[in-house]
Amino acid sequence: MPQPGTNHFIELAFQIGPDLHELCIGLLAGEGIDSFLEEDHQLLAYLPETQWTEEKEESLRSMLQERLGTLPAYTATLIADRNWNADWEATLQPIEISDKLLIVQQSNDITPKPGQIVIQINPKMSFGTGYHATTRLMLRQMEHLDLKEKKIMDIGTGTGVLAIAARKLGNNRPILAFDNNSWAAENAVENIAENQADEITVALLDAEEDLVVNLKEGYDLILANINKNVIDRILPVIRKYAPSAPVLLSGILVYDEPWLNKLLKRLGYTAEKTIYEDEWLSSFIKPL
């Protein structure tokens, strides 16, 4: 669904069944669309009206035709700004990531399992609620990492859920969490405060333009739950300016695993552990 604010949005309604939702979300996310609503027989995707151009539409049509073998029927409708956040919050339910991690909405009253860590998230349309497989994969990977003494960078933080989880899983070093959307950065600050997660710096930065100067500060672990196109551009930069830092990746479709393996080989990384859910993967990679 659209992000809250004062802008109007274009709603793209794709007439596809649930079996294609995850794949299409991944493909559209690669084109810079990151707000979605899944319904029984259609997928709704939203982007700001200002981004909907003839060139954008033609790019989406060509990409979907190539990757799916056919172009799904769709309509494009102008949607006036509204209280998207209230609509979204009404649909939220607790998400059990594992026996160790549980994500709940701030207003939700739920009793966790013994020893289960609770992360309270009020998403305000930011990506990273735990409702998407890519976030769940990242969190499940993080459960098995030694995070305690790691200085962490969280690229594309969204709700801040990964940075918060790192702190609750025992991390005691400074964390830089950044996003290129002001609404996401503001939401991350709120969620971090709600979870009383100290020493997490939230910044409004671009994953590509601002990466080098921040990598030079020195990090022991990079978290990047983004998309294939951005990973393709920033991973070489990470390898150059943080040559010894492992990276935990997600936002990659299983169909793109051969591409990822080639990229890792070219850059001198090895995949220590890769896990899967639905049509997504998460890979924990280390420099050779």
C-alpha positions in Angstrom: 0.0 0.0 0.0 1.2 3.6 -0.5 3.3 5.4 2.0 1.6 8.0 4.2 2.1 11.6 3.1 0.6 14.3 0.9 1.2 12.8 -2.5 -1.2 10.9 -4.8 -0.4 7.4 -5.9 -0.8 5.2 -8.9 -2.4 1.8 -8.1 -1.4 -1.0 -10.4 -3.9 -3.8 -10.1 -2.4 -7.0 -11.6 -4.9 -9.8 -12.3 -2.9 -12.7 -11.0 -3.4 -15.5 -8.5 -1.7 -15.9 -5.2 0.8 -18.4 -6.7 2.4 -15.5 -8.6 2.3 -12.9 -5.9 5.8 -13.5 -4.4 7.5 -13.6 -7.8 5.8 -10.5 -9.1 6.5 -8.6 -5.9 10.2 -9.5 -6.3 10.2 -8.4 -10.0 8.4 -5.1 -9.2 10.6 -4.4 -6.2 13.6 -4.6 -8.6 12.0 -1.8 -10.5 11.8 0.4 -7.4 8.2 -0.4 -6.3 8.0 -1.4 -2.7 4.4 -1.0 -1.6 2.0 -3.8 -2.1 -1.3 -5.3 -1.1 -2.1 -8.9 -1.8 -5.7 -10.0 -2.5 -7.1 -13.3 -3.6 -7.0 -12.8 -7.3 -5.0 -9.7 -7.8 -1.8 -8.0 -6.6 -2.0 -4.3 -6.0 1.2 -2.3 -6.3 1.6 1.4 -5.5 4.1 4.1 -6.5 4.0 7.9 -6.3 2.1 9.6 -9.2 5.2 11.5 -10.1 7.1 8.3 -10.9 4.5 7.0 -13.3 5.7 7.9 -16.8 5.4 6.3 -20.2 9.0 5.2 -19.9 8.3 3.6 -16.5 5.3 1.8 -17.8 7.1 0.5 -20.8 10.0 -0.7 -18.7 7.6 -2.6 -16.4 5.7 -4.2 -19.3 8.9 -5.4 -21.0 10.3 -6.8 -17.8 7.2 -8.7 -16.8 6.8 -10.0 -20.4 10.4 -11.3 -20.4 10.4 -12.8 -16.9 6.9 -14.3 -16.8 6.6 -15.2 -20.5 3.3 -13.2 -20.7 2.1 -9.8 -19.6 -0.5 -10.1 -16.8 -3.6 -8.0 -17.3 -3.5 -4.8 -15.2 -5.1 -1.4 -14.7 -3.5 1.8 -13.5 -5.6 4.0 -11.4 -4.9 7.4 -9.7 -5.5 7.1 -6.0 -5.8 10.3 -3.9 -3.9 10.6 -0.7 -5.6 9.0 2.3 -4.9 7.5 5.7 -3.1 4.5 4.3 -1.6 3.7 7.7 -4.9 3.2 9.4 -5.9 0.8 6.7 -2.7 -1.1 6.9 -2.6 -1.3 10.7 -6.1 -2.9 10.8 -4.7 -5.9 9.0 -1.7 -6.6 11.1 -1.3 -9.8 13.2 1.6 -11.0 15.3 4.3 -12.9 13.3 6.2 -15.7 14.9 9.6 -15.7 13.2 10.7 -18.7 15.3 10.6 -20.1 18.8 13.1 -17.3 19.6 11.6 -14.2 17.9 8.1 -12.8 17.8 7.0 -9.5 16.1 3.9 -7.8 17.3 2.2 -4.5 16.6 2.7 -2.1 19.5 -1.0 -2.2 20.5 -1.2 -6.0 20.3 -1.5 -7.8 23.6 0.0 -11.3 23.2 1.8 -13.7 25.6 5.1 -14.9 24.1 6.5 -18.4 24.5 9.0 -18.8 27.4 12.3 -17.2 26.4 10.9 -15.7 23.2 12.1 -12.2 22.3 9.4 -9.8 21.5 10.0 -7.0 19.0 7.2 -4.3 18.9 6.8 -2.8 15.4 4.3 -0.2 14.2 5.2 -0.2 10.5 3.6 3.0 9.2 4.0 1.4 5.7 7.8 0.9 6.1 9.2 -2.3 4.7 10.3 -4.8 7.3 7.3 -5.7 9.3 8.1 -9.4 9.3 5.2 -10.1 7.1 7.5 -10.6 4.1 9.6 -13.7 3.6 12.8 -11.6 3.1 12.5 -10.1 6.5 11.8 -13.4 8.2 14.8 -15.0 6.4 17.1 -12.3 7.6 15.9 -12.6 11.2 16.3 -16.4 11.2 19.8 -16.0 9.9 20.6 -13.5 12.6 19.5 -15.8 15.3 22.5 -18.1 14.6 25.1 -15.4 14.2 27.4 -14.1 16.9 26.3 -10.5 17.0 27.7 -9.4 20.4 30.8 -7.5 19.4 29.9 -6.6 15.9 29.7 -3.0 14.6 26.7 -3.3 12.3 25.4 -1.4 9.3 21.8 -2.0 8.3 21.2 -0.9 4.7 17.6 -0.1 3.8 16.4 -0.4 7.4 12.7 0.2 6.8 11.0 -0.2 10.2 14.4 -0.7 11.9 13.4 -4.3 12.7 16.7 -5.8 11.9 18.7 -3.3 13.9 16.3 -3.8 16.8 16.6 -7.5 16.6 20.4 -7.3 16.5 20.3 -5.4 19.8 17.9 -7.8 21.4 19.9 -10.8 20.2 22.9 -9.5 22.3 24.7 -6.9 20.1 26.4 -4.3 22.2 28.2 -2.2 19.6 27.0 0.9 17.7 24.6 0.2 14.8 24.0 2.5 11.8 20.6 1.9 10.3 19.7 4.0 7.2 17.1 4.3 4.5 16.6 6.7 1.6 12.9 7.3 2.5 12.2 9.9 5.2 9.0 8.1 6.2 11.0 4.9 6.8 13.8 6.7 8.8 11.2 8.4 11.0 9.4 5.1 11.6 12.6 3.4 12.5 13.4 6.0 15.1 9.9 5.5 16.7 10.3 1.7 16.7 13.8 1.8 18.2 12.5 4.1 21.0 9.5 1.8 21.6 11.9 -1.2 22.0 14.4 0.7 24.1 17.2 -0.3 21.8 20.1 2.0 22.6 23.0 3.2 20.4 21.3 2.7 17.1 21.8 5.7 14.8 19.2 6.2 12.1 20.1 8.3 9.1 18.5 9.4 5.9 21.1 8.1 3.4 21.2 6.7 -0.1 22.4 3.1 -0.3 24.6 3.9 -3.2 25.6 7.6 -3.0 26.4 7.7 0.7 27.8 4.2 1.1 31.5 4.7 0.7 32.0 7.5 3.3 30.1 5.4 5.9 31.9 2.1 5.1 35.2 3.9 5.8 34.0 4.2 9.5 34.6 0.4 9.8 31.9 -2.3 10.2 32.1 -5.9 11.2 28.7 -7.0 9.6 26.6 -5.5 6.9 22.8 -6.2 6.7 21.2 -5.7 3.3 17.6 -6.7 2.8 17.1 -4.8 -0.4 16.7 -6.0 -4.0 18.8 -7.6 -6.7 19.5 -4.4 -8.7 20.8 -2.5 -5.7 22.8 -5.5 -4.4 24.4 -5.8 -7.8 25.6 -2.2 -7.6 26.6 -2.0 -3.9 28.2 -5.3 -3.2 31.3 -4.4 -5.2 31.5 -1.2 -3.2 31.2 -3.1 0.1 33.9 -5.6 -1.0 36.3 -2.7 -1.8 35.7 -0.5 1.2 34.8 -3.1 3.8 37.0 -6.0 2.5 36.8 -8.1 5.6 33.2 -7.6 6.6 30.7 -10.5 6.1 27.3 -9.5 4.6 23.9 -10.9 5.3 21.7 -10.5 2.1 18.1 -11.0 1.3 15.6 -9.6 -1.3 16.8 -12.1 -3.9 14.5 -14.5 -5.7 15.5 -18.1 -5.9 15.5 -17.9 -9.7 18.3 -15.4 -9.4 20.6 -17.6 -7.3 22.8 -18.5 -10.3 23.3 -14.8 -10.8 24.2 -14.3 -7.2 26.7 -17.1 -7.2 28.5 -15.6 -10.2 28.6 -12.2 -8.5 30.0 -13.7 -5.3 32.7 -15.6 -7.2 33.7 -12.5 -9.2 34.0 -10.4 -6.0 35.7 -13.1 -3.9 32.9 -14.0 -1.5 31.7 -17.4 -0.4 28.2 -18.2 0.7 28.5 -19.6 4.2 24.8 -20.3 4.6 21.8 -19.8 2.4 18.2 -20.4 3.5 14.9 -20.3 1.6 11.2 -19.4 2.0 8.6 -19.3 -0.7 10.5 -17.9 -3.7 13.1 -15.9 -1.8 16.5 -16.6 -0.4 18.8 -15.1 2.2 22.6 -15.7 2.0 25.2 -15.1 4.6 28.4 -14.4 2.7 32.0 -13.9 3.8 35.1 -12.7 1.9 37.5 -15.5 0.9 
